[in-house]
Amino acid sequence: MRSEATTVDQYLAELPADRREAIAAVRSVILEKLPEGYEESMKWGMITYQVPLATYPDTYNKQPLMFAALASQKNHMAVYLSGIYISDEARDEFEAAYRETGKRFDVGKSCVRFKKLDDLPLELIGETIAAIPVDRLIQRFEESGGSARKAKK
């Protein structure tokens, strides 16, 4: 379910009430824990948290470097955590911590899926968001070979 909304408020307004409440709650945790330097935006039909191009213009696709995103899909909602999925170590640590919560670990490519808010360990999501400042995300991105400079080699 890709949204054509151009603002976060528009995006939230078009969601069914139960999903709006869940997405708004996760968004609140993300905004509370989001390190300085990231910006919230609407991109790719979802709420994104990204490194502005003014901070890091050297991306392979000339788009802001995405750190996290929040979306309502057809059959579930999802929190995309690009910041951990470009690091095997961070991904493994996140998975171990997630499993310790006792909640069902339902993941896709770079995302954690949930059907209702109670399915998601909000505290862990907040800790994960807070743990990756902008400079660390950029470092991980460059180490993964994702920068435009490395992609040209």
N, C-alpha and C positions, 0 to 999 in steps of 0.2 A: 504494500500500500504506500506508494510514493506520494508524498504531499507536494502540492504546488504552492503552499504557503510561503510567504516571503518574510514573515516575522514569527517569532516564537509565540506571541499571543495569538496570531492567526492559527498557527499549528495546533495549539492547545484547544482553541475554540472549536475546531472541526472534529475533535475526538469525542467518542461516546463518553458519558460522565464517568464511568468506572475507570476507563483508560486514562482520561484526563487527570483524575485524582492520582493514579499510580505514577504516571509520567511526571506530574507536577511534584510529587513527593521525592522521586529520584532526582529530578532537576534541582530541587532545593538542597539536597545533600551535596550534589556536585558543585553547585555554586558556593556553598558554605566552605567546602574543602579545596576548591580550585586554587592552585598556586598563582601568584601574581604573574602576569605576562601573557596568559591565555585570554582568548576572547570567545564569547558565545555568539553563534551565528546560525543562520539557516543555510544548509548546503546539502546537496544530494537528497533533498526531500526529508531531512531530519534535523534535529537540533544538534549542532556540533560545537565542540570546544577545540579551538585550534590556535596554532602559533601564527600570529599575523605575518603577512608577507614582508611588512616593514622590519620585522625582527629576523625573519629567516626566509629570504627569497629563493634560496638555492634548492627548490624541490624539483623532482623529476617531471611533474605535470603542471608546474607553474601555478599551482593552487596552494592555499595555506596548508601547513602540515597539521593533519588532524590528530588530536590527542585522544578524544573520546567523543561519543555521540549517543544520542538517545532517540529511539524510534518506536512507533507503533506499527507493527507489520500485520499482515493478514491474520495469522494464527497465533501471534504472540507479541510481546513487547521485547525490546532488546536494548542493552547497554553495550556499546562498542568501546573496547578498551585498547585502541591501537598502541598506546604507550607501553603496554605489557606484552602485546603479541608480536612485537619486533625484537623481543629478547627471550630466548629460550629459558634462561634462568628466572626472569621475572614471571613468565607464564607458568612455570612449574611451581614457583612459590605461591602464586595466586591460586592455582588449582588446589594445592595442599591446604591452604588456609580456607578456601571455599568449602572443601570437603569436610573440614573440621567443624563447620557450622551445622552440619547435618542436613542442610538444604540440598535439594536435587541439583546436581551439577549438569546443567543443560547448556551446552555451548555450540556455537557455530564458528565460522571463520571470523575471528577477532571479536566475537560478541558472546554475551551471556544472555540467554533467552529466559523470559519469565512470563507466566500467564496472569499472575496477580502479584500485588506488592509483597504479600507474605512469603512468596517463593524466592525473594531476593534478599541476600544478606546486606542490608543497607550500610551497616557499619563497615563491613569489609570494602564495599564499593567506595565509601568515603575515604577510608584509609589508603586505598589504592590510588585514588585521584590525588590525595594530598602528598603522596610519596614521590611524585615525579615532577619536579620543577622543569620549567621550559628548557634550561640548559642541558638537563639530563635526557630529555626527550630528543633534543637535537643530536646529542652525542650518540644515543642508541640508533637513531635514524642513519647517521653517517656511518656508524660501525656496521650496520646491516647492508651498506652499499646503496642506500636509497637516495643519496643526494644527486643532483644533476651533474655535478662535477665527476663523481665516481661512475655514474651511469654512462658517461661519454667514453670512458676508458675501454 
